Amino acid sequence: MNKIAVLIPCYNESKTIAKVVNDYKKALPEADIYVYDNNSTDGTDEIARKAGAIVKYEYRQGKGNVIRSMFRDIDADCYLMIDGDDTYPAENAREMCDLVLQKGVDMVIGDRLSSTYFQENKRPFHNFGNVLVRSLINKIFHNNVKDIMTGYRAFSRPFVKHFPVLSKGFEIETEMTIHALDKNFLLQEVPVSYRDRPAGSVSKLNTYSDGFKVIMTIFKLFRDYKPLFFFSIIAIILLLVALGLFTPVFVEYLHTGLVPRYPTLIVSGFMVLLAMLLWSCGLILEVLVKKHKQLYEILLNK
């Protein structure tokens, strides 16, 4: 029998964790339910244990750190990751796991944005952030993933055991999606209903600081995964600025035969050299990235 592990990262979710554990026990009775407590102070761990979950601890704060420990410690054929805040109903759990176990999908994405998310979520900046992140990633990586930052996902064993977790916080979902797109894993999205947190349950996501971290993560991963494209954009910007500085100097030289603004000419020349250097760096890094992809594919086949 295929082994299913339900992964629930938790930080102060005493209001909802018992219901979440019970709901997924009913939806997937054969699965092992793991709750990883991330320094909760409200008794989340004891409540989860009484509800029948296997409780483990991650003392490094941050969702990314929790996911790293989960992926490292737990062995299964299918991994279903959910949040402990009772915002994702369990009705899609079986379908998502079957896509991994029967169809060979590497990552199933629980798509909130195509269903009830914008009606249920009462935080407008969160809504804007989800749309912005989705637009950026789909534009950069030429894809059409509808929900980049959902916390409801199912994974295959090869994805989990070969995913290098680098993020420490809530930007982990963005990192997962970009990694899957870059490494050509098989993705499938399943529209899932979303409900806002119940009364008394407080979100740990800070709209501004965590949103900034997510945006910075996108640009860092853009640089790491597509260096030629990234550095070419910067090089083109520098060339355009250099051209803007050089043009009036050159026009004045054509009319008078004089170059009175040597500092402007020198600055524009240095900017052209810098643009060429950055483009060359991007070209070299692109070769290294391609080599890394080849090695990664070899590793997956072992």
ROKEFI-29066 format. One record per atom (N, C-alpha, C): atom name; x, y, z. Coordinates in steps of 0.2 Angstrom, whole numbers, always signed. Layout:
BEGIN
  name     xx     yy     zz
    CA      X      Y      Z
...
***
This chain:
BEGIN
  name     xx     yy     zz
     N     +4     -6     +0
    CA     +0     +0     +0
     C     +4     +6     +0
     N     +2    +11     -4
    CA     +6    +17     -4
     C     +5    +21     +2
     N    +11    +24     +5
    CA    +11    +28    +11
     C    +10    +35    +10
     N     +5    +38    +13
    CA     +3    +45    +13
     C     +5    +48    +19
     N     +8    +54    +19
    CA    +10    +58    +25
     C     +6    +65    +24
     N     +2    +67    +29
    CA     -1    +73    +29
     C     +4    +78    +33
     N     +6    +83    +31
    CA    +11    +88    +34
     C     +8    +94    +36
     N     +8    +96    +43
    CA     +4   +102    +45
     C     +9   +106    +49
     N    +12   +111    +46
    CA    +17   +115    +50
     C    +12   +120    +54
     N    +14   +121    +61
    CA    +10   +125    +65
     C    +14   +129    +70
     N    +11   +135    +71
    CA    +13   +140    +76
     C     +7   +143    +79
     N     +6   +142    +85
    CA     +0   +144    +89
     C     -6   +144    +85
     N     -8   +138    +84
    CA    -15   +136    +80
     C    -19   +132    +85
     N    -20   +133    +91
    CA    -23   +130    +96
     C    -31   +130    +94
     N    -33   +135    +91
    CA    -40   +136    +90
     C    -43   +131    +84
     N    -38   +129    +80
    CA    -41   +125    +74
     C    -37   +119    +73
     N    -32   +117    +76
    CA    -28   +111    +75
     C    -32   +105    +76
     N    -36   +104    +81
    CA    -39    +98    +82
     C    -44    +97    +76
     N    -48   +102    +74
    CA    -52   +101    +69
     C    -49    +99    +62
     N    -43   +102    +61
    CA    -39   +101    +55
     C    -37    +93    +55
     N    -34    +91    +61
    CA    -32    +84    +61
     C    -38    +79    +60
     N    -43    +80    +63
    CA    -49    +76    +63
     C    -52    +76    +56
     N    -52    +82    +53
    CA    -55    +82    +46
     C    -50    +78    +41
     N    -44    +78    +42
    CA    -40    +75    +37
     C    -39    +67    +39
     N    -40    +66    +45
    CA    -40    +58    +47
     C    -46    +55    +44
     N    -52    +59    +43
    CA    -58    +56    +40
     C    -57    +56    +32
     N    -54    +61    +30
    CA    -53    +61    +22
     C    -48    +56    +20
     N    -42    +55    +24
    CA    -37    +50    +22
     C    -36    +46    +28
     N    -40    +41    +30
    CA    -39    +37    +36
     C    -33    +33    +36
     N    -30    +31    +30
    CA    -24    +27    +30
     C    -18    +31    +31
     N    -18    +38    +31
    CA    -12    +42    +31
     C    -10    +43    +38
     N     -3    +45    +38
    CA     +0    +47    +45
     C     -1    +55    +45
     N     -3    +58    +50
    CA     -4    +65    +51
     C     +1    +67    +55
     N     +6    +72    +52
    CA    +11    +74    +56
     C    +10    +82    +57
     N    +11    +84    +64
    CA    +10    +91    +65
     C    +17    +93    +68
     N    +20    +98    +65
    CA    +27   +100    +67
     C    +26   +107    +70
     N    +27   +107    +77
    CA    +26   +113    +81
     C    +32   +117    +80
     N    +31   +124    +79
    CA    +36   +128    +78
     C    +36   +134    +83
     N    +38   +131    +90
    CA    +38   +135    +96
     C    +32   +139    +98
     N    +26   +135    +97
    CA    +20   +137    +99
     C    +20   +138   +107
     N    +16   +143   +109
    CA    +15   +145   +116
     C     +8   +144   +119
     N     +4   +141   +115
    CA     -3   +141   +116
     C     -6   +133   +117
     N     -1   +129   +117
    CA     -3   +122   +118
     C     -5   +118   +112
     N     -3   +121   +106
    CA     -5   +118   +100
     C     -3   +110   +100
     N     +3   +109   +102
    CA     +6   +102   +102
     C     +2    +97   +105
     N     +0    +99   +111
    CA     -4    +94   +116
     C    -11    +93   +113
     N    -14    +98   +110
    CA    -20    +97   +107
     C    -20    +93   +101
     N    -15    +94    +97
    CA    -14    +90    +91
     C    -12    +82    +93
     N     -8    +81    +98
    CA     -7    +75   +100
     C    -13    +71   +103
     N    -18    +75   +106
    CA    -24    +72   +109
     C    -29    +70   +103
     N    -28    +74    +97
    CA    -32    +73    +92
     C    -30    +67    +87
     N    -24    +64    +89
    CA    -21    +58    +85
     C    -16    +60    +81
     N    -13    +66    +81
    CA     -7    +67    +76
     C     -1    +65    +79
     N     +4    +64    +75
    CA    +11    +63    +77
     C    +14    +70    +77
     N    +16    +71    +83
    CA    +19    +78    +84
     C    +26    +78    +85
     N    +29    +82    +81
    CA    +37    +83    +81
     C    +38    +91    +82
     N    +44    +93    +83
    CA    +46   +100    +84
     C    +51   +102    +80
     N    +51   +109    +78
    CA    +56   +112    +74
     C    +57   +119    +78
     N    +63   +120    +81
    CA    +64   +125    +85
     C    +67   +131    +81
     N    +69   +131    +75
    CA    +71   +136    +71
     C    +65   +139    +68
     N    +64   +146    +70
    CA    +57   +149    +68
     C    +57   +150    +61
     N    +51   +149    +58
    CA    +50   +150    +51
     C    +47   +144    +47
     N    +42   +145    +43
    CA    +39   +140    +39
     C    +44   +136    +35
     N    +48   +140    +32
    CA    +53   +136    +28
     C    +58   +131    +32
     N    +59   +133    +38
    CA    +63   +129    +42
     C    +59   +122    +44
     N    +53   +123    +45
    CA    +48   +118    +47
     C    +48   +113    +41
     N    +47   +116    +35
    CA    +46   +112    +29
     C    +53   +108    +27
     N    +58   +111    +29
    CA    +65   +108    +28
     C    +65   +101    +32
     N    +63   +102    +38
    CA    +63    +96    +43
     C    +58    +91    +41
     N    +53    +93    +39
    CA    +47    +88    +37
     C    +50    +84    +31
     N    +52    +87    +26
    CA    +55    +84    +20
     C    +61    +79    +21
     N    +65    +81    +26
    CA    +71    +77    +28
     C    +69    +71    +32
     N    +64    +72    +37
    CA    +63    +67    +42
     C    +58    +62    +39
     N    +53    +63    +35
    CA    +47    +59    +34
     C    +48    +55    +27
     N    +47    +49    +27
    CA    +47    +45    +21
     C    +40    +43    +20
     N    +38    +44    +13
    CA    +31    +42    +11
     C    +32    +42     +3
     N    +26    +40     +0
    CA    +25    +40     -7
     C    +22    +46     -9
     N    +18    +49     -5
    CA    +14    +55     -6
     C    +14    +59     +0
     N    +15    +66     -1
    CA    +15    +70     +4
     C    +10    +76     +3
     N     +5    +77     +8
    CA     +0    +82     +7
     C     +2    +87    +12
     N     +3    +93    +10
    CA     +5    +99    +15
     C     -1   +103    +15
     N     -3   +105    +21
    CA     -9   +110    +23
     C     -7   +114    +28
     N    -10   +119    +29
    CA     -9   +124    +35
     C    -14   +122    +41
     N    -12   +124    +47
    CA    -16   +122    +52
     C    -21   +126    +55
     N    -23   +131    +50
    CA    -28   +136    +52
     C    -35   +135    +50
     N    -36   +129    +47
    CA    -43   +127    +45
     C    -45   +131    +39
     N    -41   +134    +35
    CA    -43   +138    +29
     C    -44   +133    +23
     N    -42   +127    +23
    CA    -43   +123    +17
     C    -47   +117    +19
     N    -53   +116    +16
    CA    -57   +110    +18
     C    -54   +104    +15
     N    -55    +98    +18
    CA    -52    +92    +17
     C    -55    +88    +11
     N    -60    +91     +8
    CA    -64    +88     +2
     C    -59    +86     -4
     N    -54    +90     -5
    CA    -50    +89    -11
     C    -44    +84     -9
     N    -43    +82     -3
    CA    -37    +78     -1
     C    -36    +72     -5
     N    -41    +68     -6
    CA    -41    +62     -9
     C    -39    +63    -17
     N    -42    +67    -20
    CA    -41    +69    -27
     C    -34    +71    -28
     N    -31    +75    -23
    CA    -24    +78    -24
     C    -19    +72    -23
     N    -20    +68    -18
    CA    -16    +62    -17
     C    -16    +57    -23
     N    -22    +56    -26
    CA    -23    +51    -31
     C    -19    +54    -37
     N    -19    +60    -38
    CA    -15    +63    -44
     C     -8    +61    -44
     N     -5    +61    -37
    CA     +2    +60    -36
     C     +3    +52    -37
     N     -1    +48    -34
    CA     +0    +41    -33
     C     -2    +37    -40
     N     -7    +40    -43
    CA     -9    +36    -49
     C     -7    +39    -56
     N     -7    +46    -56
    CA     -5    +49    -62
     C     +2    +51    -63
     N     +6    +51    -57
    CA    +13    +53    -57
     C    +14    +60    -57
     N    +10    +64    -55
    CA    +11    +71    -54
     C    +16    +73    -48
     N    +20    +77    -50
    CA    +26    +78    -45
     C    +23    +84    -40
     N    +19    +88    -42
    CA    +17    +93    -37
     C     +9    +95    -39
     N     +5    +94    -35
    CA     -2    +96    -36
     C     -3   +102    -32
     N     -6   +108    -35
    CA     -7   +114    -32
     C    -14   +115    -30
     N    -16   +116    -24
    CA    -22   +118    -22
     C    -24   +125    -24
     N    -27   +126    -29
    CA    -28   +133    -32
     C    -34   +137    -29
     N    -32   +141    -24
    CA    -38   +145    -20
     C    -40   +151    -25
     N    -36   +154    -29
    CA    -38   +160    -32
     C    -43   +159    -37
     N    -44   +153    -40
    CA    -49   +152    -45
     C    -56   +150    -42
     N    -56   +150    -35
    CA    -63   +149    -32
     C    -65   +154    -27
     N    -64   +153    -21
    CA    -67   +158    -16
     C    -62   +162    -12
     N    -56   +162    -14
    CA    -51   +166    -10
     C    -53   +174    -10
     N    -54   +177    -15
    CA    -55   +184    -15
     C    -62   +186    -12
     N    -66   +181    -11
    CA    -72   +183     -7
     C    -71   +182     +0
     N    -67   +177     +2
    CA    -66   +175     +9
     C    -61   +179    +12
     N    -56   +181     +9
    CA    -50   +184    +12
     C    -52   +191    +13
     N    -51   +194    +19
    CA    -53   +201    +20
     C    -47   +205    +20
     N    -41   +203    +18
    CA    -35   +207    +18
     C    -34   +209    +11
     N    -36   +215     +9
    CA    -35   +217     +2
     C    -28   +217     -1
     N    -23   +219     +4
    CA    -16   +219     +2
     C    -13   +212     +0
     N    -16   +207     +4
    CA    -14   +200     +3
     C    -17   +198     -4
     N    -23   +200     -6
    CA    -26   +198    -13
     C    -21   +201    -18
     N    -19   +208    -17
    CA    -15   +211    -22
     C     -8   +208    -22
     N     -6   +206    -17
    CA     +1   +202    -17
     C     +1   +196    -20
     N     -5   +192    -20
    CA     -5   +185    -23
     C     -5   +186    -31
     N     -9   +191    -33
    CA    -10   +193    -40
     C     -3   +195    -43
     N     +0   +200    -39
    CA     +7   +202    -41
     C    +12   +197    -42
     N    +13   +192    -37
    CA    +17   +187    -37
     C    +16   +182    -43
     N     +9   +181    -44
    CA     +8   +176    -49
     C    +10   +179    -56
     N     +8   +186    -57
    CA    +10   +189    -63
     C    +17   +189    -64
     N    +21   +191    -59
    CA    +29   +191    -60
     C    +32   +184    -62
     N    +30   +179    -58
    CA    +33   +172    -60
     C    +30   +170    -66
     N    +24   +170    -68
    CA    +22   +168    -74
     C    +25   +171    -80
     N    +26   +178    -79
    CA    +30   +182    -85
     C    +37   +180    -85
     N    +40   +179    -80
    CA    +47   +177    -80
     C    +49   +170    -82
     N    +44   +165    -80
    CA    +46   +158    -81
     C    +41   +156    -87
     N    +37   +160    -90
    CA    +33   +158    -96
     C    +29   +152    -94
     N    +25   +153    -89
    CA    +20   +148    -87
     C    +13   +151    -86
     N     +9   +147    -83
    CA     +2   +150    -81
     C     -1   +147    -75
     N     +4   +147    -70
    CA     +1   +144    -63
     C     -3   +149    -60
     N     -9   +147    -58
    CA    -14   +151    -56
     C    -13   +153    -48
     N    -10   +149    -44
    CA    -10   +151    -37
     C     -2   +149    -35
     N     +2   +154    -35
    CA     +9   +153    -33
     C    +10   +151    -26
     N     +6   +155    -21
    CA     +8   +155    -14
     C     +3   +151    -10
     N     -1   +146    -13
    CA     -5   +142     -9
     C     -1   +138     -4
     N     -4   +136     +2
    CA     -1   +132     +7
     C     -4   +125     +6
     N     -8   +123     +1
    CA    -11   +117     +0
     C     -8   +114     -6
     N     -4   +109     -5
    CA     -1   +105    -10
     C     +0    +98     -9
     N     +1    +94    -14
    CA     +3    +87    -13
     C     +9    +86    -18
     N    +14    +82    -15
    CA    +20    +81    -18
     C    +22    +73    -19
     N    +26    +72    -24
    CA    +29    +65    -25
     C    +35    +65    -21
     N    +37    +58    -20
    CA    +43    +57    -16
     C    +49    +60    -19
     N    +50    +59    -26
    CA    +56    +62    -29
     C    +56    +70    -29
     N    +51    +73    -29
    CA    +51    +81    -28
     C    +53    +82    -21
     N    +50    +79    -16
    CA    +52    +81     -9
     C    +59    +79     -7
     N    +62    +74     -9
    CA    +68    +71     -7
     C    +74    +75    -11
     N    +72    +78    -17
    CA    +77    +82    -21
     C    +76    +89    -21
     N    +72    +92    -17
    CA    +70    +99    -17
     C    +75   +103    -11
     N    +79   +107    -14
    CA    +84   +110     -9
     C    +80   +116     -6
     N    +78   +116     +0
    CA    +75   +121     +4
     C    +80   +126     +6
     N    +79   +132     +3
    CA    +83   +138     +5
     C    +80   +143     +9
     N    +73   +144     +8
    CA    +70   +149    +12
     C    +68   +147    +19
     N    +68   +152    +23
    CA    +67   +151    +30
     C    +59   +152    +32
     N    +56   +157    +29
    CA    +49   +159    +31
     C    +44   +157    +26
     N    +39   +162    +25
    CA    +33   +161    +21
     C    +35   +161    +13
     N    +41   +163    +12
    CA    +42   +163     +4
     C    +44   +156     +2
     N    +43   +151     +6
    CA    +44   +144     +4
     C    +40   +142     -2
     N    +33   +144     -2
    CA    +29   +142     -7
     C    +31   +144    -14
     N    +33   +151    -14
    CA    +36   +153    -20
     C    +42   +150    -23
     N    +46   +148    -18
    CA    +52   +144    -20
     C    +51   +137    -23
     N    +46   +134    -20
    CA    +43   +127    -22
     C    +41   +128    -29
     N    +37   +133    -31
    CA    +34   +133    -37
     C    +39   +135    -42
     N    +44   +139    -41
    CA    +49   +141    -46
     C    +53   +135    -47
     N    +55   +132    -42
    CA    +59   +126    -43
     C    +56   +120    -47
     N    +50   +119    -46
    CA    +46   +114    -50
     C    +46   +116    -57
     N    +44   +123    -59
    CA    +44   +125    -65
     C    +51   +125    -69
     N    +56   +127    -65
    CA    +63   +127    -68
     C    +65   +120    -70
     N    +64   +115    -65
    CA    +66   +108    -66
     C    +61   +104    -70
     N    +56   +107    -73
    CA    +52   +103    -77
     C    +48    +97    -74
     N    +46    +98    -67
    CA    +42    +93    -64
     C    +35    +94    -67
     N    +31    +88    -66
    CA    +24    +88    -68
     C    +20    +91    -63
     N    +17    +97    -65
    CA    +12   +101    -61
     C     +5   +100    -63
     N     +1   +100    -58
    CA     -6   +100    -60
     C    -10   +104    -54
     N    -15   +108    -56
    CA    -18   +113    -52
     C    -25   +110    -51
     N    -28   +110    -44
    CA    -34   +108    -43
     C    -38   +114    -39
     N    -43   +116    -42
    CA    -47   +122    -39
     C    -49   +119    -32
     N    -48   +123    -27
    CA    -50   +121    -20
     C    -54   +127    -17
     N    -59   +126    -13
    CA    -62   +131     -9
     C    -58   +134     -3
     N    -59   +140     -2
    CA    -55   +143     +3
     C    -60   +147     +8
     N    -58   +146    +15
    CA    -62   +150    +19
     C    -58   +154    +24
     N    -60   +160    +26
    CA    -55   +164    +30
     C    -55   +160    +37
     N    -50   +163    +41
    CA    -49   +160    +48
     C    -55   +161    +52
     N    -56   +156    +56
    CA    -62   +157    +61
     C    -60   +163    +66
     N    -65   +165    +70
    CA    -64   +170    +75
     C    -60   +168    +80
     N    -55   +172    +82
    CA    -50   +170    +87
     C    -44   +167    +84
     N    -43   +166    +78
    CA    -37   +163    +75
     C    -34   +169    +71
     N    -28   +170    +73
    CA    -24   +176    +70
     C    -19   +173    +65
     N    -18   +177    +59
    CA    -13   +175    +54
     C     -6   +177    +57
     N     -1   +173    +55
    CA     +6   +174    +57
     C     +9   +178    +51
     N     +6   +179    +45
    CA     +9   +182    +39
     C     +8   +189    +40
     N    +14   +193    +40
    CA    +14   +200    +40
     C    +14   +203    +33
     N     +9   +206    +31
    CA     +8   +208    +24
     C    +14   +212    +21
     N    +17   +216    +25
    CA    +22   +220    +22
     C    +29   +217    +22
     N    +31   +215    +28
    CA    +38   +212    +29
     C    +38   +205    +25
     N    +33   +201    +26
    CA    +33   +195    +22
     C    +32   +195    +15
     N    +28   +200    +13
    CA    +27   +202     +6
     C    +34   +204     +3
     N    +37   +208     +6
    CA    +44   +211     +4
     C    +49   +205     +3
     N    +49   +200     +8
    CA    +53   +194     +7
     C    +51   +190     +1
     N    +45   +189     +0
    CA    +43   +185     -6
     C    +45   +189    -13
     N    +44   +195    -13
    CA    +46   +199    -19
     C    +54   +198    -20
     N    +58   +199    -15
    CA    +65   +198    -15
     C    +67   +191    -17
     N    +63   +186    -14
    CA    +65   +179    -16
     C    +64   +178    -24
     N    +58   +181    -26
    CA    +57   +180    -34
     C    +63   +183    -38
     N    +66   +189    -36
    CA    +71   +192    -40
     C    +78   +188    -39
     N    +79   +185    -33
    CA    +85   +181    -31
     C    +84   +175    -35
     N    +78   +172    -36
    CA    +78   +165    -39
     C    +78   +167    -47
     N    +75   +172    -49
    CA    +76   +175    -56
     C    +83   +175    -58
     N    +87   +178    -54
    CA    +94   +179    -55
     C    +98   +172    -55
     N    +96   +168    -50
    CA    +99   +161    -50
     C    +97   +156    -55
     N    +91   +156    -57
    CA    +88   +152    -62
     C    +89   +154    -69
     N    +89   +161    -70
    CA    +89   +163    -77
     C    +94   +169    -77
     N   +100   +168    -76
    CA   +105   +173    -76
     C   +106   +177    -82
     N   +106   +174    -88
    CA   +107   +177    -94
     C   +102   +183    -95
     N    +96   +180    -94
    CA    +90   +185    -95
     C    +90   +191    -90
     N    +92   +189    -83
    CA    +92   +194    -78
     C    +98   +199    -79
     N   +104   +197    -81
    CA   +109   +202    -82
     C   +109   +205    -89
     N   +105   +202    -93
    CA   +104   +206   -100
     C    +99   +212    -99
     N    +94   +211    -95
    CA    +90   +217    -93
     C    +94   +222    -90
     N    +98   +221    -85
    CA   +102   +226    -82
     C   +107   +229    -87
     N   +110   +225    -91
    CA   +114   +228    -96
     C   +111   +232   -101
     N   +105   +230   -103
    CA   +101   +235   -108
     C    +99   +241   -105
     N    +97   +241    -99
    CA    +96   +247    -95
     C   +102   +252    -95
     N   +108   +249    -93
    CA   +114   +253    -93
     C   +116   +256   -100
     N   +115   +252   -105
    CA   +116   +254   -112
     C   +112   +260   -114
     N   +106   +259   -112
    CA   +101   +265   -114
     C   +103   +271   -110
     N   +105   +271   -104
    CA   +107   +277   -100
     C   +113   +279   -103
     N   +118   +275   -105
    CA   +124   +277   -108
     C   +123   +281   -114
     N   +118   +278   -118
    CA   +116   +281   -125
     C   +113   +288   -123
     N   +109   +289   -118
    CA   +106   +295   -117
     C   +111   +300   -115
     N   +117   +298   -111
    CA   +122   +303   -109
     C   +127   +304   -115
     N   +128   +299   -119
    CA   +133   +300   -125
     C   +130   +304   -131
     N   +123   +304   -132
    CA   +120   +307   -138
     C   +121   +314   -138
     N   +120   +318   -133
    CA   +121   +326   -133
     C   +128   +327   -134
     N   +132   +324   -131
    CA   +140   +325   -132
     C   +142   +324   -139
     N   +139   +318   -142
    CA   +141   +317   -149
     C   +138   +322   -154
     N   +132   +324   -153
    CA   +129   +329   -157
     C   +132   +336   -157
     N   +135   +338   -151
    CA   +138   +344   -150
     C   +145   +343   -154
     N   +148   +337   -153
    CA   +154   +336   -157
     C   +153   +337   -165
     N   +148   +334   -167
    CA   +147   +335   -174
     C   +146   +342   -176
     N   +143   +346   -172
    CA   +142   +353   -174
     C   +148   +358   -173
     N   +152   +356   -168
    CA   +157   +361   -166
     C   +164   +358   -167
     N   +164   +351   -167
    CA   +171   +348   -167
     C   +174   +348   -160
     N   +170   +350   -155
    CA   +173   +350   -148
     C   +169   +345   -144
     N   +173   +343   -139
    CA   +170   +338   -133
     C   +171   +342   -127
     N   +167   +347   -125
    CA   +168   +350   -119
     C   +166   +346   -112
     N   +162   +341   -113
    CA   +159   +337   -107
     C   +163   +331   -107
     N   +169   +331   -105
    CA   +173   +324   -105
     C   +170   +320    -99
     N   +169   +323    -93
    CA   +166   +318    -88
     C   +160   +314    -90
     N   +155   +317    -94
    CA   +149   +314    -96
     C   +151   +308   -101
     N   +156   +310   -106
    CA   +158   +305   -110
     C   +162   +299   -107
     N   +166   +300   -102
    CA   +169   +295    -98
     C   +164   +291    -94
     N   +159   +294    -91
    CA   +154   +290    -88
     C   +150   +285    -92
     N   +148   +288    -98
    CA   +145   +284   -103
     C   +149   +278   -105
     N   +155   +279   -106
    CA   +160   +274   -108
     C   +160   +268   -103
     N   +161   +270    -97
    CA   +161   +265    -91
     C   +155   +261    -91
     N   +149   +265    -92
    CA   +143   +261    -92
     C   +142   +256    -97
     N   +145   +258   -103
    CA   +145   +253   -108
     C   +149   +247   -107
     N   +155   +248   -104
    CA   +160   +243   -102
     C   +156   +238    -96
     N   +153   +242    -92
    CA   +149   +238    -86
     C   +144   +234    -89
     N   +140   +236    -94
    CA   +135   +232    -97
     C   +138   +226   -101
     N   +143   +227   -104
    CA   +146   +221   -107
     C   +149   +216   -102
     N   +151   +219    -97
    CA   +154   +214    -92
     C   +148   +210    -88
     N   +143   +214    -87
    CA   +137   +210    -84
     C   +134   +205    -89
     N   +133   +207    -95
    CA   +131   +202   -100
     C   +135   +196   -101
     N   +142   +197   -100
    CA   +147   +191   -101
     C   +146   +187    -94
     N   +145   +190    -89
    CA   +144   +186    -82
     C   +137   +182    -83
     N   +132   +185    -86
    CA   +126   +181    -87
     C   +127   +175    -91
     N   +131   +176    -97
    CA   +132   +171   -101
     C   +136   +165    -98
     N   +141   +167    -94
    CA   +144   +161    -91
     C   +140   +158    -86
     N   +136   +162    -82
    CA   +132   +159    -77
     C   +126   +154    -80
     N   +124   +156    -86
    CA   +119   +152    -89
     C   +122   +145    -91
     N   +128   +145    -93
    CA   +131   +139    -94
     C   +132   +134    -88
     N   +133   +138    -82
    CA   +134   +134    -76
     C   +127   +131    -74
     N   +122   +136    -75
    CA   +115   +133    -73
     C   +113   +127    -78
     N   +114   +128    -84
    CA   +113   +122    -88
     C   +116   +116    -86
     N   +122   +116    -84
    CA   +126   +111    -81
     C   +123   +108    -75
     N   +121   +113    -71
    CA   +117   +111    -64
     C   +111   +107    -66
     N   +107   +109    -71
    CA   +101   +105    -73
     C   +103    +98    -75
     N   +108    +98    -79
    CA   +110    +91    -81
     C   +112    +86    -75
     N   +116    +89    -71
    CA   +117    +85    -65
     C   +111    +83    -60
     N   +107    +88    -60
    CA   +101    +87    -56
     C    +96    +81    -59
     N    +96    +81    -66
    CA    +92    +76    -69
     C    +96    +69    -68
     N   +102    +69    -68
    CA   +106    +63    -67
     C   +105    +60    -59
     N   +104    +65    -55
    CA   +103    +63    -48
     C    +96    +61    -47
     N    +91    +63    -51
    CA    +84    +61    -50
     C    +84    +54    -53
     N    +88    +52    -58
    CA    +88    +45    -60
     C    +91    +40    -56
     N    +95    +42    -51
    CA    +98    +37    -47
     C    +93    +33    -42
***
